[in-house]
C-alpha cells in the first residue's frame, strides 16, 4: 500500500530481516517470563495451539516445546517474509510439530478448533484489539485457553534518573502511539477481554531490569529505536543526528555504570482466561 510515508503505516515495525532478527533478540530477554505465563495459563503437553501474529516464530517454538511430543502449534502471520523465516527456522530447530501459515488471524479459517490461542505483543498493533481478540478466540474450543501478553510503557523507569534511557523510552512510546499502535495496552487487557466477550482474565506482570555493563536490556531498547527511526523522523519526534543510534546501546550502558543506575524496561502484562463451556 502506498502511503507516502517512510515507515509502514499499517505496522510501524515492518518486517525487514533486521527487524525479524531484533524480535528474536528481544524474545531471548522475554522468554522466561512467557514460559511462566503460559504455564500459569494452563498450556501443557498434547495441546493444539494457535499462535497469532507469529512473526519469525519465537513464541511458536517456545510453545512447541511445551506441548511436545504430541501437541501441535500453528503460527499465523500476514507477512510473507515472517512466515518464510519461521518455516525455515522450524526445520533448523527440528520442531516438526510447528507449521506456519500466511493470513489474517482474525479472518483465516481452520477445520478444527484449538485448545488454546496465544500471542505476544500483537493486539497492541490492532486498530480494534477487542474485536480482533473476539475473532481469534472463536478458533478455540469451549473451555480452551486464551492467553496474550502485551506491553505497558508506563512501567519503564530508572533510579537514579538515567536521561538517555528515559529519553529512548519516550521516543519509542510516542512513535508507537502516534503511528496508531498502543504502547499501553498491557494495562487495558482486563477491559479488552471483557469487551471481547471473554471471562475476566487472570493477570500477571513481568519486566526486564538491567544494571551494570552491557545488560541485554540496553541493546533491546537501542535496537527498537533503530527500527522506529523512520517513524521518529517522519513524525518529527527526533532526528537521526539527535539519536545517534549506532552508539546508543553503548551510551545506555555507560550511563548506567557511571550513575550506578538500574533501568526497568516496559512491563510485559499477561492476561489469560478459559472460554466458557457451552
VOPAGU-2260 file (C-alpha; in pm, 1 decimal, decimal comma):
REM VOPAGU-2260
SITE   aa  ch    i         X         Y         Z
SITE  UNK   A    0       0,0       0,0       0,0
SITE  UNK   A    1     136,7     339,6     -99,1
SITE  UNK   A    2     122,9     577,7     195,6
SITE  UNK   A    3     386,7     838,4     115,1
SITE  UNK   A    4     548,6     753,9     447,9
SITE  UNK   A    5     898,5     624,6     515,4
SITE  UNK   A    6     753,6     363,7     751,3
SITE  UNK   A    7     474,0     106,9     718,1
SITE  UNK   A    8     153,8     285,7     811,1
SITE  UNK   A    9     -18,9     -45,2     892,9
SITE  UNK   A   10     263,7    -195,8    1100,3
SITE  UNK   A   11     523,0      55,8    1210,0
SITE  UNK   A   12     791,5    -202,1    1295,2
SITE  UNK   A   13     792,4    -353,0     946,3
SITE  UNK   A   14     918,1    -699,9     851,2
SITE  UNK   A   15    1274,6    -644,3     736,4
SITE  UNK   A   16    1541,1    -908,9     801,2
SITE  UNK   A   17    1690,6    -670,9    1057,8
SITE  UNK   A   18    1355,9    -638,6    1235,7
SITE  UNK   A   19    1296,5   -1014,1    1242,6
SITE  UNK   A   20    1642,0   -1057,0    1398,9
SITE  UNK   A   21    1561,7    -784,0    1651,9
SITE  UNK   A   22    1246,2    -970,3    1751,0
SITE  UNK   A   23    1449,2   -1285,4    1815,0
SITE  UNK   A   24    1695,1   -1090,9    2032,2
SITE  UNK   A   25    1404,4    -939,9    2224,8
SITE  UNK   A   26    1246,5   -1285,3    2257,2
SITE  UNK   A   27    1550,0   -1418,5    2442,7
SITE  UNK   A   28    1504,2   -1147,2    2705,9
SITE  UNK   A   29    1133,0   -1218,6    2747,1
SITE  UNK   A   30    1137,7   -1599,8    2714,1
SITE  UNK   A   31    1145,6   -1686,5    3088,0
SITE  UNK   A   32     850,2   -1454,5    3150,4
SITE  UNK   A   33     647,3   -1600,5    2865,0
SITE  UNK   A   34     717,3   -1962,1    2960,7
SITE  UNK   A   35     599,8   -1899,8    3317,4
SITE  UNK   A   36     293,1   -1709,2    3195,6
SITE  UNK   A   37     186,8   -1989,2    2960,3
SITE  UNK   A   38     239,7   -2249,2    3231,9
SITE  UNK   A   39      18,4   -2047,1    3465,3
SITE  UNK   A   40    -240,2   -2019,2    3187,7
SITE  UNK   A   41    -250,6   -2399,0    3153,1
SITE  UNK   A   42     -53,9   -2467,5    2833,8
SITE  UNK   A   43      68,1   -2826,5    2855,2
SITE  UNK   A   44     179,1   -3130,6    2657,4
SITE  UNK   A   45     -57,4   -3258,8    2392,1
SITE  UNK   A   46    -236,7   -2931,4    2321,6
SITE  UNK   A   47    -306,0   -2789,4    1977,0
SITE  UNK   A   48    -221,4   -2417,7    1993,8
SITE  UNK   A   49    -269,7   -2122,4    1758,0
SITE  UNK   A   50      -2,6   -1850,1    1773,7
SITE  UNK   A   51    -145,9   -1522,2    1644,6
SITE  UNK   A   52      91,7   -1280,3    1472,7
SITE  UNK   A   53     370,3   -1536,4    1499,3
SITE  UNK   A   54     640,3   -1326,5    1328,8
SITE  UNK   A   55     954,2   -1532,2    1280,6
SITE  UNK   A   56     828,6   -1797,7    1521,7
SITE  UNK   A   57     982,7   -1727,2    1861,8
SITE  UNK   A   58     661,9   -1774,5    2062,4
SITE  UNK   A   59     558,5   -2067,7    1842,4
SITE  UNK   A   60     884,1   -2252,8    1911,6
SITE  UNK   A   61     858,5   -2183,5    2282,4
SITE  UNK   A   62     505,1   -2327,3    2291,6
SITE  UNK   A   63     603,1   -2618,2    2064,1
SITE  UNK   A   64     846,6   -2739,2    2329,0
SITE  UNK   A   65     577,4   -2704,7    2596,7
SITE  UNK   A   66     323,4   -2917,5    2405,7
SITE  UNK   A   67     579,8   -3172,2    2279,4
SITE  UNK   A   68     567,0   -3453,1    2176,9
SITE  UNK   A   69     200,5   -3499,5    2083,6
SITE  UNK   A   70      89,6   -3135,9    2065,8
SITE  UNK   A   71      98,7   -2902,7    1768,3
SITE  UNK   A   72     146,7   -2529,1    1710,4
SITE  UNK   A   73      11,6   -2339,2    1412,3
SITE  UNK   A   74     157,6   -1991,3    1365,1
SITE  UNK   A   75     -23,4   -1733,8    1152,4
SITE  UNK   A   76     113,3   -1402,2    1026,9
SITE  UNK   A   77      15,2   -1162,4     749,5
SITE  UNK   A   78     375,5   -1103,1     638,8
SITE  UNK   A   79     520,5   -1348,5     383,0
SITE  UNK   A   80     876,3   -1276,1     498,7
SITE  UNK   A   81     790,1   -1363,6     858,1
SITE  UNK   A   82     618,3   -1688,9     760,3
SITE  UNK   A   83     909,1   -1790,5     535,8
SITE  UNK   A   84    1160,4   -1719,0     811,9
SITE  UNK   A   85     958,4   -1909,7    1072,2
SITE  UNK   A   86     918,4   -2209,5     840,7
SITE  UNK   A   87    1292,7   -2222,9     776,1
SITE  UNK   A   88    1376,1   -2192,1    1143,3
SITE  UNK   A   89    1139,6   -2476,8    1233,8
SITE  UNK   A   90    1347,5   -2706,2    1014,4
SITE  UNK   A   91    1674,7   -2583,7    1166,2
SITE  UNK   A   92    1539,0   -2628,3    1519,0
SITE  UNK   A   93    1394,7   -2971,8    1436,5
SITE  UNK   A   94    1048,0   -2888,7    1561,8
SITE  UNK   A   95     818,8   -3083,9    1329,2
SITE  UNK   A   96     515,6   -3006,7    1546,4
SITE  UNK   A   97     506,5   -2649,9    1412,2
SITE  UNK   A   98     365,7   -2516,4    1087,0
SITE  UNK   A   99     320,2   -2162,1     965,5
SITE  UNK   A  100      51,0   -2002,7     751,7
SITE  UNK   A  101      19,8   -1666,0     583,2
SITE  UNK   A  102    -304,7   -1484,3     651,9
SITE  UNK   A  103    -501,3   -1252,1     877,0
SITE  UNK   A  104    -555,3   -1446,0    1202,9
SITE  UNK   A  105    -894,7   -1281,0    1252,1
SITE  UNK   A  106   -1017,1   -1394,1     908,6
SITE  UNK   A  107    -846,2   -1727,2     840,9
SITE  UNK   A  108   -1049,2   -2046,4     894,2
SITE  UNK   A  109    -946,6   -2387,0    1030,0
SITE  UNK   A  110   -1103,0   -2731,2    1000,9
SITE  UNK   A  111   -1097,2   -2796,8    1374,9
SITE  UNK   A  112   -1078,4   -2583,8    1690,0
SITE  UNK   A  113    -766,7   -2527,2    1900,3
SITE  UNK   A  114    -708,7   -2598,2    2267,7
SITE  UNK   A  115    -554,5   -2252,0    2305,4
SITE  UNK   A  116    -479,3   -1930,0    2122,5
SITE  UNK   A  117    -177,6   -1724,9    2227,6
SITE  UNK   A  118       3,5   -1409,7    2124,2
SITE  UNK   A  119     274,1   -1174,1    2241,9
SITE  UNK   A  120     280,2    -804,1    2156,0
SITE  UNK   A  121      21,9    -848,9    1881,0
SITE  UNK   A  122    -303,3    -685,8    1993,0
SITE  UNK   A  123    -123,6    -354,9    2052,0
SITE  UNK   A  124     -89,0    -318,9    1673,2
SITE  UNK   A  125    -457,7    -387,2    1600,9
SITE  UNK   A  126    -693,7     -99,4    1533,3
SITE  UNK   A  127    -962,0    -267,6    1743,8
SITE  UNK   A  128    -791,2    -507,1    1989,4
SITE  UNK   A  129   -1115,0    -631,3    2146,0
SITE  UNK   A  130   -1265,9    -715,2    1807,1
SITE  UNK   A  131    -950,2    -898,1    1699,0
SITE  UNK   A  132    -938,3   -1087,5    2029,1
SITE  UNK   A  133   -1301,7   -1192,0    1992,1
SITE  UNK   A  134   -1241,2   -1323,9    1639,8
SITE  UNK   A  135    -924,7   -1521,5    1720,4
SITE  UNK   A  136   -1082,5   -1660,2    2038,7
SITE  UNK   A  137   -1353,8   -1807,3    1815,3
SITE  UNK   A  138   -1090,0   -2055,1    1693,4
SITE  UNK   A  139   -1069,4   -2203,7    2046,6
SITE  UNK   A  140   -1289,6   -2486,3    2175,0
SITE  UNK   A  141   -1520,9   -2430,0    2473,1
SITE  UNK   A  142   -1312,8   -2448,6    2789,4
SITE  UNK   A  143    -996,7   -2369,9    2591,6
SITE  UNK   A  144    -733,7   -2110,7    2678,1
SITE  UNK   A  145    -693,6   -1753,6    2553,9
SITE  UNK   A  146    -357,7   -1607,8    2664,5
SITE  UNK   A  147    -194,0   -1285,8    2547,3
SITE  UNK   A  148      98,7   -1073,8    2664,0
SITE  UNK   A  149     110,2    -702,8    2579,0
SITE  UNK   A  150     344,8    -423,1    2683,8
SITE  UNK   A  151     280,1    -125,2    2905,4
SITE  UNK   A  152     533,6     156,3    2880,5
SITE  UNK   A  153     416,7     330,6    3197,6
SITE  UNK   A  154     622,9      66,3    3379,3
SITE  UNK   A  155     954,0     199,3    3240,4
SITE  UNK   A  156    1169,9     379,1    3495,8
SITE  UNK   A  157    1523,7     422,7    3620,8
SITE  UNK   A  158    1692,5     501,9    3951,5
SITE  UNK   A  159    1871,4     727,1    3974,4
SITE  UNK   A  160    1730,1     907,6    3672,1
SITE  UNK   A  161    1909,8     789,0    3358,0
SITE  UNK   A  162    1834,9    1059,8    3098,4
SITE  UNK   A  163    1940,3     863,3    2789,3
SITE  UNK   A  164    1732,7     560,7    2888,4
SITE  UNK   A  165    1426,4     767,9    2976,4
SITE  UNK   A  166    1455,0     968,4    2655,0
SITE  UNK   A  167    1483,5     649,5    2447,5
SITE  UNK   A  168    1175,2     501,7    2611,7
SITE  UNK   A  169     984,2     823,9    2545,6
SITE  UNK   A  170    1086,7     816,7    2177,7
SITE  UNK   A  171     965,2     457,1    2143,6
SITE  UNK   A  172     632,6     509,0    2319,3
SITE  UNK   A  173     549,9     830,6    2133,7
SITE  UNK   A  174     635,2     691,1    1791,2
SITE  UNK   A  175     426,8     379,1    1854,9
SITE  UNK   A  176     129,5     577,0    1979,9
SITE  UNK   A  177     136,2     838,6    1704,5
SITE  UNK   A  178     164,8     569,8    1435,4
SITE  UNK   A  179    -155,3     404,8    1554,9
SITE  UNK   A  180     -28,6     138,7    1797,3
SITE  UNK   A  181     -95,7     123,2    2171,2
SITE  UNK   A  182     215,1     106,1    2391,9
SITE  UNK   A  183      -8,4      98,2    2699,8
SITE  UNK   A  184    -237,7    -192,6    2606,0
SITE  UNK   A  185     -98,1    -418,4    2877,8
SITE  UNK   A  186    -295,0    -240,2    3150,0
SITE  UNK   A  187    -603,4    -246,1    2927,1
SITE  UNK   A  188    -609,8    -623,0    2878,9
SITE  UNK   A  189    -868,4    -686,5    3150,8
SITE  UNK   A  190   -1109,7    -446,1    2981,8
SITE  UNK   A  191   -1016,5    -581,1    2637,1
SITE  UNK   A  192   -1103,6    -938,9    2737,9
SITE  UNK   A  193   -1438,5    -828,0    2883,1
SITE  UNK   A  194   -1525,4    -626,6    2572,2
SITE  UNK   A  195   -1436,3    -928,7    2358,1
SITE  UNK   A  196   -1695,9   -1131,7    2546,7
SITE  UNK   A  197   -1443,1   -1342,8    2736,7
SITE  UNK   A  198   -1438,8   -1416,6    3110,5
SITE  UNK   A  199   -1234,5   -1176,3    3325,2
SITE  UNK   A  200    -871,0   -1286,1    3284,3
SITE  UNK   A  201    -606,0   -1367,4    3540,2
SITE  UNK   A  202    -334,8   -1101,9    3516,2
SITE  UNK   A  203      43,7   -1125,2    3550,3
SITE  UNK   A  204     322,6    -873,2    3505,5
SITE  UNK   A  205     695,4    -910,2    3438,5
SITE  UNK   A  206     965,8    -670,7    3324,6
SITE  UNK   A  207    1323,8    -675,6    3209,6
SITE  UNK   A  208    1553,3    -497,1    3451,8
SITE  UNK   A  209    1911,4    -400,6    3377,1
SITE  UNK   A  210    2213,0    -269,8    3566,4
SITE  UNK   A  211    2587,7    -275,9    3515,7
SITE  UNK   A  212    2782,9    -308,9    3193,1
SITE  UNK   A  213    2628,7    -439,6    2869,6
SITE  UNK   A  214    2299,1    -574,5    3003,9
SITE  UNK   A  215    2077,8    -709,5    2718,3
SITE  UNK   A  216    1810,5    -451,0    2801,9
SITE  UNK   A  217    2028,4    -173,8    2658,3
SITE  UNK   A  218    2059,4    -335,2    2315,7
SITE  UNK   A  219    1689,0    -426,6    2312,6
SITE  UNK   A  220    1598,5     -61,4    2366,9
SITE  UNK   A  221    1857,3      67,3    2118,6
SITE  UNK   A  222    1754,6    -182,4    1850,1
SITE  UNK   A  223    1388,6     -85,9    1885,3
SITE  UNK   A  224    1483,0     279,7    1845,3
SITE  UNK   A  225    1673,8     181,6    1530,3
SITE  UNK   A  226    1367,6       4,3    1388,1
SITE  UNK   A  227    1149,3     305,3    1466,7
SITE  UNK   A  228    1395,0     562,3    1330,1
SITE  UNK   A  229    1198,8     626,2    1004,6
SITE  UNK   A  230     882,6     692,5    1206,9
SITE  UNK   A  231    1069,6     905,7    1461,0
SITE  UNK   A  232    1194,7    1131,2    1183,3
SITE  UNK   A  233     872,4    1131,0     980,3
SITE  UNK   A  234     670,9    1226,9    1288,7
SITE  UNK   A  235     928,5    1491,9    1387,3
SITE  UNK   A  236     983,2    1328,7    1726,8
SITE  UNK   A  237    1363,4    1310,6    1698,1
SITE  UNK   A  238    1630,9    1332,2    1430,4
SITE  UNK   A  239    1888,6    1072,3    1335,7
SITE  UNK   A  240    2167,5    1305,1    1449,7
SITE  UNK   A  241    1997,8    1356,5    1784,7
SITE  UNK   A  242    1950,6     983,3    1836,6
SITE  UNK   A  243    2291,3     863,6    1706,3
SITE  UNK   A  244    2156,4     510,1    1706,5
SITE  UNK   A  245    2489,8     341,3    1629,2
SITE  UNK   A  246    2626,4     445,3    1968,6
SITE  UNK   A  247    2300,4     431,0    2163,9
SITE  UNK   A  248    2343,5      89,2    2327,7
SITE  UNK   A  249    2692,4     180,2    2449,3
SITE  UNK   A  250    2572,3     515,0    2580,8
SITE  UNK   A  251    2288,8     346,7    2768,3
SITE  UNK   A  252    2536,7     103,0    2921,7
SITE  UNK   A  253    2794,9     368,3    3008,4
SITE  UNK   A  254    2533,7     593,1    3165,3
SITE  UNK   A  255    2403,7     312,1    3386,9
SITE  UNK   A  256    2756,7     228,3    3500,6
SITE  UNK   A  257    2854,7     592,0    3562,0
SITE  UNK   A  258    2544,5     655,1    3773,4
SITE  UNK   A  259    2536,0     309,9    3938,9
SITE  UNK   A  260    2184,3     304,9    3799,6
SITE  UNK   A  261    1917,4      44,7    3733,5
SITE  UNK   A  262    1669,1      59,4    3446,7
SITE  UNK   A  263    1335,1    -118,7    3416,2
SITE  UNK   A  264    1205,1    -186,2    3066,6
SITE  UNK   A  265     842,5    -197,4    2950,9
SITE  UNK   A  266     612,4    -411,1    3160,9
SITE  UNK   A  267     501,2    -732,0    2989,9
SITE  UNK   A  268     143,9    -783,3    3110,4
SITE  UNK   A  269     -16,0   -1122,8    3060,8
SITE  UNK   A  270    -388,9   -1196,9    3061,7
SITE  UNK   A  271    -533,5   -1546,6    3039,9
SITE  UNK   A  272    -882,3   -1689,7    3059,7
SITE  UNK   A  273   -1068,2   -2008,0    2968,1
SITE  UNK   A  274   -1363,1   -1982,5    2732,8
SITE  UNK   A  275   -1697,4   -2062,7    2883,6
SITE  UNK   A  276   -1817,4   -2419,9    2837,2
SITE  UNK   A  277   -2139,1   -2404,5    2640,1
